[in-house]
Amino acid sequence: MELVNAFKANLTEKGLQKEIRAQKAGCLDTCGAGPSLVVYPEGIHYGHVTPEDVEEIVTKHLIGGNPVERLKLDL
């Protein structure tokens, strides 16, 4: 839950909590990639995500539209 809470806090800090939803899910078929997430509607999967990566994902991808290549999973 630490990762989900980090996303929720970052989205709230940026006033995006009504536009973007952070929610806990199962393994998303990427269990081997450690903590992972998927961004919809693009369907981009990230793996080995830490709370320290949240700011970069929110700023670069969710706001800027540019996926964070170093965390992206090739599925």
Secondary structure, 3 states (H helix, E strand, C coil): CHHHHHHHHHHHHCCCCCCCCCCCCCCCCCHHHCCCEEECCCCEEECCCCHHHHHHHHHHHHHCCCCCHHHECCC
